Amino acid sequence: MATSQDIENGSASLLQPFTQKEENQQNSHGNGSLFMVLLSTFVAVMGSFEFGSSIGFSSPTQQATMEELEMSPSEFSVFGSILTIGAMVGAITSGRAADLIGRIETMRMSSIICITGWLIIYLALGTLSLNFGRFLTGFGIGVNSYVVPIFIAEITPTHLRGALLTLHQVSLATGLLVAYAVGALVTWRTLALTGMIPCAVMIIGLCFIPESPRWLAMVGYQNEFHAALQMLHGHNADVSGEEAEIQDSLAILQHLPKATAKDLFRKRNLHLVIIGVGLMVFQQFSGYNGIVFYADQIFTSAGVPPNVGSILYACLQIIILALGAVIIDKAGRRPLLMISASGMLLGSLLTGASFYLKEHHMASDLAPVFTIIGIMVDMGSYCLGLGGIPWIVMSEIFPIHIKGIAGSLVTLVSWGGSWVVSYSFNFLMIWSPHGAFFVFATFCAVAMVFIFKLVPETKGRTLEEIQASVD
């Protein structure tokens, strides 16, 4: 039994994921179990696909929605940004819901809420109902943005954790691409109906995958716990060692007091909170969501056909994310974050320069080219690191007894930053298009310093080893 000092120092086995050592996991996961892990991951990332669909909805539909419902630019800015208000509320409840009713039921709940939101948007006759539907879809994806990576981290072996967690961002980018491509062909109401498809797939798929064994064990469902663990490892695998490790972790958990907000500000935990919150701040204020929400406007302002530009960079995102999924467990989290921040710095400077040239009627033929290159470099760099890795680090660095409350805080900060950027982006573009991108470039430069100084490398480590390295 671990002592209270062991618990305080984070050295107890509780702080390790339920799948312990990489080599043990490689040996214990057969073909059958790998299939179930992959199936479970596929179903979970339907929530990420929905995430991308919801974010991408506002860009191809802006003009048509404003004309049909007689909305002003400021009213559409409210519509675009209210998604993040709903996501902030969803983020606040996500950790508690996932711990109370389980990962599976939380994902099912979020899907039902998203479907309700899309139906309201489809039937909307004015801004009030339109905004309410948008708020509900935001609430659903705010919950998913926390529970999906947590669920994947809890069911995957260590040697695949980084790659499978990256699929969260790959699916988000795919949902974004589909929203752009379909939005260029159909009305905004029809596009709202297509947003329900990933939710339906998730609801059906959740009936065929196991709940997180760790959560089942935590709430005392012993029979279900054993069955879920056996499904993930394979019916012929010996899971007795894994069961014993989880039960030992639960015994330690009983000695930990219930986590409160005050625990986040204790000296040891505060360091981790700063890392998690800091990464989310730079993820948002690097400007990604402003570009995604109003991509059509950006390309039009720069003289680039909007549908071509939006679909092109959405395709690029999927390619870069797929590359990231392949190399993340070899290259590491920290180097990719540094490359990402430096690439976004370059992309923001190029995009800002293109608008500066256009405003001053200088090299007018080059301005659209600079815009395309700048946006592509910006988006590609974001997808390689700052887009997905902060969520991976968030799922890895926090001890289990504060993971729910700390994860909710980090998710809330992410969506709060997203709201600020998405709401203010239109106004920044009115103020100074090139100035807006130079502001984003400044945040990218500061992010490089932050990552270099504070962010630890977590690849190939158990949670115990990660937390020991950041003490």
DRENDO-1510 file (C-alpha; in Angstrom, 1 decimal, always signed):
<recs>
REC; n; res; u; v; w
REC; 1; MET; +0.0; +0.0; +0.0 .
REC; 2; ALA; +1.3; +3.4; -0.9 .
REC; 3; THR; +1.9; +5.9; +1.9 .
REC; 4; SER; +0.3; +9.4; +2.0 .
REC; 5; GLN; +3.7; +10.8; +1.0 .
REC; 6; ASP; +3.8; +8.6; -2.0 .
REC; 7; ILE; +0.4; +9.8; -3.0 .
REC; 8; GLU; +1.3; +13.4; -2.5 .
REC; 9; ASN; +4.4; +13.0; -4.6 .
REC; 10; GLY; +2.5; +11.4; -7.5 .
REC; 11; SER; +4.7; +8.3; -7.4 .
REC; 12; ALA; +1.9; +5.8; -6.6 .
REC; 13; SER; +0.6; +3.5; -9.3 .
REC; 14; LEU; -2.7; +5.4; -9.4 .
REC; 15; LEU; -0.9; +8.0; -11.5 .
REC; 16; GLN; -0.2; +5.5; -14.2 .
REC; 17; PRO; -2.7; +4.8; -17.0 .
REC; 18; PHE; -4.6; +1.5; -16.7 .
REC; 19; THR; -2.4; +0.2; -19.5 .
REC; 20; GLN; +1.0; +0.3; -17.9 .
REC; 21; LYS; +4.3; -0.5; -19.5 .
REC; 22; GLU; +4.7; -0.3; -23.3 .
REC; 23; GLU; +6.2; -3.7; -23.7 .
REC; 24; ASN; +3.5; -5.4; -21.6 .
REC; 25; GLN; +0.8; -3.7; -23.7 .
REC; 26; GLN; +2.4; -4.8; -27.0 .
REC; 27; ASN; +2.4; -8.3; -25.8 .
REC; 28; SER; -1.1; -8.3; -24.3 .
REC; 29; HIS; -2.9; -6.7; -27.2 .
REC; 30; GLY; -3.6; -9.2; -29.9 .
REC; 31; ASN; -5.2; -8.7; -33.3 .
REC; 32; GLY; -8.7; -9.0; -31.8 .
REC; 33; SER; -8.1; -6.5; -29.1 .
REC; 34; LEU; -6.4; -4.0; -31.5 .
REC; 35; PHE; -9.6; -4.2; -33.6 .
REC; 36; MET; -11.7; -3.2; -30.6 .
REC; 37; VAL; -9.4; -0.4; -29.7 .
REC; 38; LEU; -9.5; +0.9; -33.2 .
REC; 39; LEU; -13.3; +0.6; -33.4 .
REC; 40; SER; -13.7; +2.3; -30.1 .
REC; 41; THR; -11.4; +5.1; -31.2 .
REC; 42; PHE; -13.3; +5.5; -34.5 .
REC; 43; VAL; -16.7; +5.8; -32.7 .
REC; 44; ALA; -15.2; +8.3; -30.2 .
REC; 45; VAL; -13.7; +10.5; -32.9 .
REC; 46; MET; -17.1; +10.9; -34.5 .
REC; 47; GLY; -17.5; +13.5; -31.8 .
REC; 48; SER; -14.3; +15.2; -33.2 .
REC; 49; PHE; -15.8; +15.0; -36.7 .
REC; 50; GLU; -18.9; +16.8; -35.3 .
REC; 51; PHE; -16.6; +19.3; -33.7 .
REC; 52; GLY; -15.1; +20.2; -37.1 .
REC; 53; SER; -18.5; +20.2; -38.8 .
REC; 54; SER; -19.8; +22.7; -36.2 .
REC; 55; ILE; -16.8; +25.0; -36.5 .
REC; 56; GLY; -16.8; +24.9; -40.3 .
REC; 57; PHE; -20.6; +25.6; -40.6 .
REC; 58; SER; -20.3; +29.4; -40.4 .
REC; 59; SER; -17.8; +30.0; -43.2 .
REC; 60; PRO; -19.6; +28.7; -46.3 .
REC; 61; THR; -23.0; +29.8; -45.0 .
REC; 62; GLN; -22.3; +33.4; -43.9 .
REC; 63; GLN; -23.6; +35.3; -47.0 .
REC; 64; ALA; -26.7; +33.1; -47.6 .
REC; 65; THR; -27.7; +33.1; -43.9 .
REC; 66; MET; -27.3; +36.9; -43.6 .
REC; 67; GLU; -29.4; +37.5; -46.7 .
REC; 68; GLU; -32.2; +35.1; -45.8 .
REC; 69; LEU; -32.6; +36.1; -42.2 .
REC; 70; GLU; -31.6; +39.8; -42.8 .
REC; 71; MET; -28.7; +39.7; -40.3 .
REC; 72; SER; -26.1; +42.4; -39.9 .
REC; 73; PRO; -22.3; +41.6; -39.8 .
REC; 74; SER; -22.3; +42.1; -36.0 .
REC; 75; GLU; -25.3; +39.7; -35.6 .
REC; 76; PHE; -23.5; +37.1; -37.7 .
REC; 77; SER; -20.5; +37.6; -35.5 .
REC; 78; VAL; -22.6; +36.7; -32.5 .
REC; 79; PHE; -24.0; +33.6; -34.3 .
REC; 80; GLY; -20.4; +32.5; -35.2 .
REC; 81; SER; -19.0; +33.1; -31.7 .
REC; 82; ILE; -22.0; +31.8; -29.6 .
REC; 83; LEU; -20.8; +28.3; -30.5 .
REC; 84; THR; -17.9; +28.9; -28.2 .
REC; 85; ILE; -20.1; +30.2; -25.5 .
REC; 86; GLY; -22.0; +26.9; -25.5 .
REC; 87; ALA; -18.7; +25.0; -25.6 .
REC; 88; MET; -17.5; +26.9; -22.5 .
REC; 89; VAL; -20.6; +25.8; -20.6 .
REC; 90; GLY; -20.2; +22.3; -21.9 .
REC; 91; ALA; -16.5; +22.4; -20.8 .
REC; 92; ILE; -17.5; +23.3; -17.3 .
REC; 93; THR; -19.8; +20.3; -17.0 .
REC; 94; SER; -17.7; +17.8; -19.0 .
REC; 95; GLY; -15.3; +16.6; -16.3 .
REC; 96; ARG; -18.1; +16.1; -13.7 .
REC; 97; ALA; -20.4; +14.4; -16.2 .
REC; 98; ALA; -17.7; +12.0; -17.4 .
REC; 99; ASP; -16.9; +11.0; -13.8 .
REC; 100; LEU; -20.6; +10.7; -12.8 .
REC; 101; ILE; -22.3; +8.9; -15.7 .
REC; 102; GLY; -19.2; +7.5; -17.5 .
REC; 103; ARG; -17.4; +8.3; -20.8 .
REC; 104; ILE; -19.9; +6.4; -23.0 .
REC; 105; GLU; -23.0; +8.0; -21.6 .
REC; 106; THR; -21.4; +11.5; -21.7 .
REC; 107; MET; -20.6; +11.1; -25.4 .
REC; 108; ARG; -24.1; +9.8; -26.1 .
REC; 109; MET; -25.6; +12.8; -24.2 .
REC; 110; SER; -23.5; +15.3; -26.2 .
REC; 111; SER; -24.6; +13.7; -29.5 .
REC; 112; ILE; -28.2; +14.0; -28.6 .
REC; 113; ILE; -27.7; +17.7; -27.7 .
REC; 114; CYS; -25.9; +18.4; -30.9 .
REC; 115; ILE; -28.7; +16.8; -33.0 .
REC; 116; THR; -31.2; +19.0; -31.2 .
REC; 117; GLY; -29.2; +22.0; -31.9 .
REC; 118; TRP; -28.9; +21.2; -35.6 .
REC; 119; LEU; -32.6; +20.7; -35.9 .
REC; 120; ILE; -33.3; +24.1; -34.3 .
REC; 121; ILE; -30.8; +25.7; -36.8 .
REC; 122; TYR; -32.5; +23.9; -39.7 .
REC; 123; LEU; -36.0; +25.2; -38.6 .
REC; 124; ALA; -34.8; +28.7; -37.6 .
REC; 125; LEU; -36.9; +31.6; -38.7 .
REC; 126; GLY; -34.9; +34.3; -36.9 .
REC; 127; THR; -31.7; +35.1; -35.1 .
REC; 128; LEU; -33.0; +34.0; -31.7 .
REC; 129; SER; -33.7; +30.4; -32.6 .
REC; 130; LEU; -30.6; +30.3; -34.9 .
REC; 131; ASN; -28.4; +31.4; -32.0 .
REC; 132; PHE; -30.0; +28.9; -29.5 .
REC; 133; GLY; -29.4; +26.0; -31.9 .
REC; 134; ARG; -25.8; +27.2; -32.3 .
REC; 135; PHE; -25.4; +27.3; -28.6 .
REC; 136; LEU; -26.6; +23.7; -28.2 .
REC; 137; THR; -24.2; +22.4; -30.8 .
REC; 138; GLY; -21.5; +24.3; -29.0 .
REC; 139; PHE; -22.4; +22.7; -25.7 .
REC; 140; GLY; -22.2; +19.3; -27.2 .
REC; 141; ILE; -18.8; +19.8; -28.8 .
REC; 142; GLY; -17.5; +21.4; -25.7 .
REC; 143; VAL; -18.3; +18.2; -23.8 .
REC; 144; ASN; -16.7; +16.1; -26.6 .
REC; 145; SER; -13.6; +18.2; -26.7 .
REC; 146; TYR; -12.8; +16.9; -23.1 .
REC; 147; VAL; -14.3; +13.4; -23.0 .
REC; 148; VAL; -13.1; +12.1; -26.4 .
REC; 149; PRO; -9.3; +12.4; -25.8 .
REC; 150; ILE; -9.8; +11.2; -22.2 .
REC; 151; PHE; -11.6; +8.1; -23.3 .
REC; 152; ILE; -9.1; +7.3; -26.1 .
REC; 153; ALA; -6.2; +7.8; -23.6 .
REC; 154; GLU; -7.8; +5.3; -21.2 .
REC; 155; ILE; -8.4; +2.5; -23.7 .
REC; 156; THR; -5.2; +2.6; -25.8 .
REC; 157; PRO; -1.8; +1.1; -25.2 .
REC; 158; THR; +1.1; +3.5; -24.4 .
REC; 159; HIS; +3.0; +2.9; -27.7 .
REC; 160; LEU; -0.1; +3.9; -29.7 .
REC; 161; ARG; -1.5; +6.6; -27.4 .
REC; 162; GLY; +0.0; +9.6; -29.2 .
REC; 163; ALA; -1.0; +8.3; -32.7 .
REC; 164; LEU; -4.6; +7.5; -31.7 .
REC; 165; LEU; -5.1; +10.7; -29.8 .
REC; 166; THR; -4.0; +12.6; -32.9 .
REC; 167; LEU; -7.0; +11.1; -34.7 .
REC; 168; HIS; -9.1; +13.4; -32.6 .
REC; 169; GLN; -7.6; +16.3; -34.6 .
REC; 170; VAL; -7.6; +14.4; -37.9 .
REC; 171; SER; -11.3; +13.8; -37.6 .
REC; 172; LEU; -11.9; +17.5; -36.6 .
REC; 173; ALA; -10.1; +18.6; -39.8 .
REC; 174; THR; -12.1; +16.1; -41.8 .
REC; 175; GLY; -15.3; +17.4; -40.5 .
REC; 176; LEU; -14.1; +20.9; -41.3 .
REC; 177; LEU; -13.3; +19.9; -44.9 .
REC; 178; VAL; -16.7; +18.2; -45.4 .
REC; 179; ALA; -18.5; +21.3; -44.1 .
REC; 180; TYR; -16.6; +23.5; -46.5 .
REC; 181; ALA; -17.1; +21.1; -49.5 .
REC; 182; VAL; -20.7; +20.3; -48.9 .
REC; 183; GLY; -21.5; +24.0; -47.9 .
REC; 184; ALA; -20.3; +25.0; -51.4 .
REC; 185; LEU; -23.0; +22.8; -53.0 .
REC; 186; VAL; -26.0; +23.0; -50.7 .
REC; 187; THR; -28.1; +25.5; -48.8 .
REC; 188; TRP; -27.2; +26.4; -45.3 .
REC; 189; ARG; -30.3; +24.6; -44.0 .
REC; 190; THR; -29.3; +21.4; -45.8 .
REC; 191; LEU; -25.8; +21.7; -44.4 .
REC; 192; ALA; -27.3; +21.9; -40.9 .
REC; 193; LEU; -29.0; +18.5; -41.6 .
REC; 194; THR; -25.7; +16.9; -42.6 .
REC; 195; GLY; -24.3; +18.0; -39.3 .
REC; 196; MET; -26.4; +15.4; -37.6 .
REC; 197; ILE; -24.9; +12.5; -39.4 .
REC; 198; PRO; -21.7; +12.0; -37.3 .
REC; 199; CYS; -23.9; +12.3; -34.2 .
REC; 200; ALA; -26.1; +9.5; -35.4 .
REC; 201; VAL; -23.1; +7.3; -36.3 .
REC; 202; MET; -21.7; +7.9; -32.8 .
REC; 203; ILE; -24.9; +7.1; -31.0 .
REC; 204; ILE; -25.2; +3.8; -32.9 .
REC; 205; GLY; -21.5; +3.0; -32.5 .
REC; 206; LEU; -21.5; +3.5; -28.8 .
REC; 207; CYS; -23.8; +0.5; -28.5 .
REC; 208; PHE; -21.0; -1.8; -29.7 .
REC; 209; ILE; -17.9; -0.6; -27.8 .
REC; 210; PRO; -16.9; -1.0; -24.1 .
REC; 211; GLU; -16.9; +1.6; -21.5 .
REC; 212; SER; -13.5; +2.7; -20.1 .
REC; 213; PRO; -12.4; -0.1; -17.8 .
REC; 214; ARG; -10.9; +2.4; -15.4 .
REC; 215; TRP; -14.1; +4.2; -15.0 .
REC; 216; LEU; -16.1; +1.0; -14.5 .
REC; 217; ALA; -13.7; -0.1; -11.8 .
REC; 218; MET; -13.8; +3.3; -10.1 .
REC; 219; VAL; -17.6; +3.2; -9.7 .
REC; 220; GLY; -17.6; -0.5; -8.6 .
REC; 221; TYR; -19.0; -2.3; -11.6 .
REC; 222; GLN; -16.7; -5.3; -11.2 .
REC; 223; ASN; -18.3; -7.6; -13.7 .
REC; 224; GLU; -18.6; -4.9; -16.4 .
REC; 225; PHE; -15.0; -3.9; -15.6 .
REC; 226; HIS; -13.7; -7.4; -16.3 .
REC; 227; ALA; -15.7; -7.7; -19.5 .
REC; 228; ALA; -14.6; -4.4; -20.9 .
REC; 229; LEU; -11.0; -5.1; -20.1 .
REC; 230; GLN; -11.3; -8.5; -21.8 .
REC; 231; MET; -12.8; -6.9; -24.9 .
REC; 232; LEU; -10.0; -4.4; -25.3 .
REC; 233; HIS; -7.2; -7.0; -24.7 .
REC; 234; GLY; -8.8; -9.9; -26.7 .
REC; 235; HIS; -11.0; -12.8; -25.5 .
REC; 236; ASN; -8.0; -15.1; -25.2 .
REC; 237; ALA; -5.7; -12.6; -23.4 .
REC; 238; ASP; -4.8; -13.0; -19.7 .
REC; 239; VAL; -6.0; -9.7; -18.1 .
REC; 240; SER; -5.4; -10.8; -14.5 .
REC; 241; GLY; -2.3; -8.7; -14.1 .
REC; 242; GLU; -4.0; -5.6; -15.5 .
REC; 243; GLU; -7.0; -6.1; -13.2 .
REC; 244; ALA; -4.7; -6.3; -10.2 .
REC; 245; GLU; -2.9; -3.1; -11.2 .
REC; 246; ILE; -6.2; -1.2; -11.6 .
REC; 247; GLN; -7.5; -2.6; -8.2 .
REC; 248; ASP; -4.3; -1.4; -6.5 .
REC; 249; SER; -4.8; +2.0; -8.0 .
REC; 250; LEU; -8.3; +2.1; -6.7 .
REC; 251; ALA; -7.1; +1.2; -3.2 .
REC; 252; ILE; -4.8; +4.2; -3.4 .
REC; 253; LEU; -7.6; +6.4; -4.7 .
REC; 254; GLN; -9.6; +5.8; -1.6 .
REC; 255; HIS; -6.9; +7.6; +0.4 .
REC; 256; LEU; -7.1; +10.8; -1.6 .
REC; 257; PRO; -9.4; +13.6; -0.6 .
REC; 258; LYS; -12.0; +14.7; -3.1 .
REC; 259; ALA; -10.4; +17.2; -5.4 .
REC; 260; THR; -11.5; +20.9; -5.2 .
REC; 261; ALA; -10.5; +24.0; -7.1 .
REC; 262; LYS; -8.1; +24.9; -4.4 .
REC; 263; ASP; -6.0; +21.8; -5.2 .
REC; 264; LEU; -5.2; +23.3; -8.6 .
REC; 265; PHE; -3.3; +26.1; -6.9 .
REC; 266; ARG; -1.1; +23.9; -4.7 .
REC; 267; LYS; +2.5; +24.4; -5.6 .
REC; 268; ARG; +3.0; +21.0; -7.4 .
REC; 269; ASN; -0.3; +21.1; -9.3 .
REC; 270; LEU; +0.0; +24.7; -10.2 .
REC; 271; HIS; +3.0; +24.0; -12.4 .
REC; 272; LEU; +0.9; +21.5; -14.4 .
REC; 273; VAL; -2.0; +23.8; -14.6 .
REC; 274; ILE; +0.2; +26.6; -16.0 .
REC; 275; ILE; +1.5; +24.2; -18.7 .
REC; 276; GLY; -2.0; +23.0; -19.6 .
REC; 277; VAL; -3.6; +26.4; -19.6 .
REC; 278; GLY; -0.7; +28.1; -21.3 .
REC; 279; LEU; -0.8; +25.6; -24.2 .
REC; 280; MET; -4.5; +26.2; -24.7 .
REC; 281; VAL; -4.0; +30.0; -24.6 .
REC; 282; PHE; -1.4; +29.9; -27.4 .
REC; 283; GLN; -3.5; +27.3; -29.3 .
REC; 284; GLN; -6.3; +29.8; -29.5 .
REC; 285; PHE; -4.6; +33.2; -29.8 .
REC; 286; SER; -2.4; +31.9; -32.6 .
REC; 287; GLY; -5.5; +32.8; -34.7 .
REC; 288; TYR; -6.6; +29.5; -36.0 .
REC; 289; ASN; -10.3; +29.8; -35.1 .
REC; 290; GLY; -10.5; +33.3; -36.6 .
REC; 291; ILE; -9.3; +31.9; -39.9 .
REC; 292; VAL; -11.6; +28.8; -39.8 .
REC; 293; PHE; -14.7; +30.7; -38.8 .
REC; 294; TYR; -14.3; +33.4; -41.5 .
REC; 295; ALA; -12.1; +31.7; -44.1 .
REC; 296; ASP; -14.4; +32.8; -47.0 .
REC; 297; GLN; -14.1; +36.5; -45.9 .
REC; 298; ILE; -10.3; +36.3; -45.6 .
REC; 299; PHE; -9.9; +34.8; -49.1 .
REC; 300; THR; -12.4; +37.2; -50.6 .
REC; 301; SER; -10.7; +40.2; -49.1 .
REC; 302; ALA; -7.4; +39.0; -50.5 .
REC; 303; GLY; -8.8; +38.4; -54.0 .
REC; 304; VAL; -8.8; +34.6; -53.8 .
REC; 305; PRO; -11.8; +32.5; -54.7 .
REC; 306; PRO; -13.2; +31.5; -51.3 .
REC; 307; ASN; -14.4; +28.0; -52.0 .
REC; 308; VAL; -11.1; +27.1; -53.6 .
REC; 309; GLY; -9.0; +28.5; -50.7 .
REC; 310; SER; -11.1; +27.0; -47.9 .
REC; 311; ILE; -11.2; +23.5; -49.4 .
REC; 312; LEU; -7.5; +23.6; -50.3 .
REC; 313; TYR; -6.3; +24.4; -46.8 .
REC; 314; ALA; -8.8; +21.9; -45.3 .
REC; 315; CYS; -7.3; +19.2; -47.4 .
REC; 316; LEU; -3.8; +20.3; -46.3 .
REC; 317; GLN; -4.8; +20.0; -42.7 .
REC; 318; ILE; -5.8; +16.3; -43.1 .
REC; 319; ILE; -2.5; +15.5; -44.8 .
REC; 320; ILE; -0.4; +17.2; -42.1 .
REC; 321; LEU; -2.4; +15.6; -39.3 .
REC; 322; ALA; -2.0; +12.2; -40.8 .
REC; 323; LEU; +1.7; +12.8; -40.9 .
REC; 324; GLY; +1.7; +14.0; -37.3 .
REC; 325; ALA; -0.1; +10.8; -36.3 .
REC; 326; VAL; +2.6; +8.7; -37.8 .
REC; 327; ILE; +5.6; +10.6; -36.3 .
REC; 328; ILE; +4.3; +11.9; -33.0 .
REC; 329; ASP; +5.3; +8.9; -30.9 .
REC; 330; LYS; +8.8; +8.9; -32.5 .
REC; 331; ALA; +9.5; +12.7; -32.9 .
REC; 332; GLY; +7.9; +13.6; -29.6 .
REC; 333; ARG; +5.4; +16.2; -28.4 .
REC; 334; ARG; +7.8; +19.1; -27.6 .
REC; 335; PRO; +9.8; +19.3; -30.9 .
REC; 336; LEU; +6.5; +19.2; -32.9 .
REC; 337; LEU; +5.1; +22.0; -30.8 .
REC; 338; MET; +8.2; +24.2; -31.4 .
REC; 339; ILE; +8.0; +23.5; -35.2 .
REC; 340; SER; +4.3; +24.3; -35.1 .
REC; 341; ALA; +4.7; +27.6; -33.3 .
REC; 342; SER; +7.6; +28.8; -35.5 .
REC; 343; GLY; +5.6; +27.7; -38.7 .
REC; 344; MET; +2.6; +29.7; -37.5 .
REC; 345; LEU; +4.7; +32.7; -36.9 .
REC; 346; LEU; +6.0; +32.6; -40.5 .
REC; 347; GLY; +2.4; +31.9; -41.9 .
REC; 348; SER; +0.9; +34.9; -39.9 .
REC; 349; LEU; +3.7; +37.2; -41.1 .
REC; 350; LEU; +3.2; +36.2; -44.7 .
REC; 351; THR; -0.6; +36.6; -44.5 .
REC; 352; GLY; -0.2; +40.0; -42.8 .
REC; 353; ALA; +2.3; +41.1; -45.4 .
REC; 354; SER; -0.2; +40.1; -48.2 .
REC; 355; PHE; -2.9; +42.4; -46.7 .
REC; 356; TYR; -0.3; +45.2; -46.2 .
REC; 357; LEU; +0.7; +45.0; -49.9 .
REC; 358; LYS; -3.0; +45.0; -51.0 .
REC; 359; GLU; -3.9; +48.0; -48.7 .
REC; 360; HIS; -1.0; +50.0; -50.1 .
REC; 361; HIS; -1.5; +48.9; -53.7 .
REC; 362; MET; +2.0; +47.4; -53.8 .
REC; 363; ALA; +2.7; +44.2; -55.8 .
REC; 364; SER; -1.0; +43.5; -56.2 .
REC; 365; ASP; -0.3; +40.4; -58.2 .
REC; 366; LEU; +1.7; +38.9; -55.3 .
REC; 367; ALA; -0.8; +39.6; -52.6 .
REC; 368; PRO; -3.2; +36.7; -53.3 .
REC; 369; VAL; -0.2; +34.4; -53.6 .
REC; 370; PHE; +1.1; +35.5; -50.3 .
REC; 371; THR; -2.3; +34.9; -48.7 .
REC; 372; ILE; -2.6; +31.4; -50.0 .
REC; 373; ILE; +0.9; +30.5; -49.0 .
REC; 374; GLY; +0.6; +32.2; -45.6 .
REC; 375; ILE; -2.7; +30.5; -44.8 .
REC; 376; MET; -1.4; +27.1; -45.9 .
REC; 377; VAL; +1.8; +27.5; -43.8 .
REC; 378; ASP; -0.2; +28.7; -40.9 .
REC; 379; MET; -2.8; +25.9; -41.0 .
REC; 380; GLY; -0.4; +23.2; -41.8 .
REC; 381; SER; +1.9; +24.2; -38.9 .
REC; 382; TYR; -1.1; +24.4; -36.5 .
REC; 383; CYS; -2.2; +20.9; -37.4 .
REC; 384; LEU; +1.3; +19.5; -36.9 .
REC; 385; GLY; +1.5; +20.6; -33.3 .
REC; 386; LEU; -0.6; +23.3; -31.6 .
REC; 387; GLY; -3.9; +21.9; -32.9 .
REC; 388; GLY; -3.8; +18.5; -31.3 .
REC; 389; ILE; -0.8; +18.1; -29.0 .
REC; 390; PRO; -2.1; +20.4; -26.2 .
REC; 391; TRP; -5.1; +18.0; -25.9 .
REC; 392; ILE; -2.7; +15.1; -25.7 .
REC; 393; VAL; -0.5; +16.7; -23.1 .
REC; 394; MET; -3.6; +17.7; -21.1 .
REC; 395; SER; -4.7; +14.0; -21.0 .
REC; 396; GLU; -1.2; +12.9; -19.9 .
REC; 397; ILE; +0.2; +15.4; -17.3 .
REC; 398; PHE; -2.6; +15.6; -14.6 .
REC; 399; PRO; -2.8; +13.1; -11.7 .
REC; 400; ILE; -5.9; +11.1; -11.8 .
REC; 401; HIS; -7.4; +12.6; -8.6 .
REC; 402; ILE; -7.4; +16.2; -10.2 .
REC; 403; LYS; -7.9; +15.2; -13.8 .
REC; 404; GLY; -11.6; +15.9; -13.9 .
REC; 405; ILE; -11.4; +19.4; -12.5 .
REC; 406; ALA; -8.1; +20.3; -14.1 .
REC; 407; GLY; -9.3; +19.0; -17.5 .
REC; 408; SER; -12.5; +21.0; -17.3 .
REC; 409; LEU; -10.5; +24.1; -16.5 .
REC; 410; VAL; -8.1; +23.6; -19.4 .
REC; 411; THR; -11.0; +22.9; -21.7 .
REC; 412; LEU; -12.9; +26.0; -20.5 .
REC; 413; VAL; -9.8; +28.1; -21.1 .
REC; 414; SER; -9.5; +26.7; -24.7 .
REC; 415; TRP; -13.1; +27.5; -25.5 .
REC; 416; GLY; -12.9; +30.9; -23.8 .
REC; 417; GLY; -10.0; +31.8; -26.0 .
REC; 418; SER; -11.8; +30.5; -29.0 .
REC; 419; TRP; -14.8; +32.8; -28.2 .
REC; 420; VAL; -12.6; +35.9; -27.8 .
REC; 421; VAL; -10.8; +35.2; -31.2 .
REC; 422; SER; -13.9; +34.2; -33.1 .
REC; 423; TYR; -16.0; +37.2; -31.8 .
REC; 424; SER; -13.2; +39.8; -32.2 .
REC; 425; PHE; -11.9; +38.6; -35.6 .
REC; 426; ASN; -14.3; +40.5; -37.7 .
REC; 427; PHE; -13.6; +43.7; -35.8 .
REC; 428; LEU; -9.9; +43.1; -36.1 .
REC; 429; MET; -10.2; +42.7; -39.8 .
REC; 430; ILE; -12.1; +46.0; -40.0 .
REC; 431; TRP; -9.5; +47.7; -37.8 .
REC; 432; SER; -6.5; +46.4; -39.8 .
REC; 433; PRO; -6.3; +43.1; -41.7 .
REC; 434; HIS; -2.5; +43.1; -41.7 .
REC; 435; GLY; -2.5; +44.2; -38.0 .
REC; 436; ALA; -4.7; +41.3; -37.0 .
REC; 437; PHE; -2.2; +38.8; -38.4 .
REC; 438; PHE; +0.8; +40.6; -36.9 .
REC; 439; VAL; -1.0; +40.3; -33.5 .
REC; 440; PHE; -1.3; +36.5; -34.0 .
REC; 441; ALA; +2.4; +36.4; -35.0 .
REC; 442; THR; +3.3; +38.0; -31.7 .
REC; 443; PHE; +1.5; +35.3; -29.8 .
REC; 444; CYS; +3.2; +32.6; -31.8 .
REC; 445; ALA; +6.6; +34.1; -31.0 .
REC; 446; VAL; +5.8; +34.1; -27.2 .
REC; 447; ALA; +4.5; +30.5; -27.6 .
REC; 448; MET; +7.9; +29.4; -28.8 .
REC; 449; VAL; +9.5; +30.7; -25.6 .
REC; 450; PHE; +6.8; +29.2; -23.4 .
REC; 451; ILE; +7.2; +25.7; -25.0 .
REC; 452; PHE; +11.0; +25.8; -24.8 .
REC; 453; LYS; +11.0; +26.9; -21.1 .
REC; 454; LEU; +8.1; +25.0; -19.6 .
REC; 455; VAL; +6.6; +22.2; -21.6 .
REC; 456; PRO; +8.0; +18.7; -20.8 .
REC; 457; GLU; +8.5; +15.8; -23.3 .
REC; 458; THR; +5.9; +13.1; -22.6 .
REC; 459; LYS; +6.4; +10.5; -25.4 .
REC; 460; GLY; +6.8; +6.9; -24.4 .
REC; 461; ARG; +6.4; +7.6; -20.6 .
REC; 462; THR; +3.9; +6.4; -18.1 .
REC; 463; LEU; +2.0; +9.1; -16.2 .
REC; 464; GLU; +4.3; +8.5; -13.2 .
REC; 465; GLU; +7.4; +9.2; -15.2 .
REC; 466; ILE; +5.8; +12.3; -16.8 .
REC; 467; GLN; +4.8; +13.8; -13.4 .
REC; 468; ALA; +8.2; +13.0; -11.9 .
REC; 469; SER; +9.8; +15.0; -14.7 .
REC; 470; VAL; +7.8; +18.1; -14.0 .
REC; 471; ASP; +8.1; +18.2; -10.2 .
</recs>
